[in-house]
Amino acid sequence: MLKRLAAVVLTVLVGACSTPWQGFAPSYEEVVGAGWIGPEVAVTPAPIYCYATLAEPECFRSPQPGEENRLVGYFGPPPY
């Protein structure tokens, strides 16, 4: 009897947590039109060139002349 009463009370309490807005999801046009977020902007990351050292790789924004053999990775246009 006590277990059934606890189950009913728990069900009522959890059911009381619902909200009238549950299931409401605005469309993308509604969100942008309301000014909540701005339009998408493409961001192009800056190129980076990383060279091996005795410890951790060292990275630069431009290719380092004469260091072609130490290049371990890059992002951007091909360096050489």
C-alpha positions, 0 to 999 in steps of 0.5 A: 500500500505504501509503495503504491502511494509513493508511486502515485505521489512521485508520478504526480510530482514529476507530471507537475514539472511539465511546461506549456512551452514543452514541444515548442521549437521556433523555426530558424527564420523565427529565431533570426527574424527575432534578432536572437542570433545574427546571420552565419559568418564564414571565418577563414582561419589564418595559415600556420606552419609547424616545424620540428624542434628538440622539444615540441614543434614550433609554429609560425604564420608564414613558411620559414625559408631554409627549413623545408626539412623540419616541416612537420605540418601546416594548414593553409596554402602549400609552403614550398 
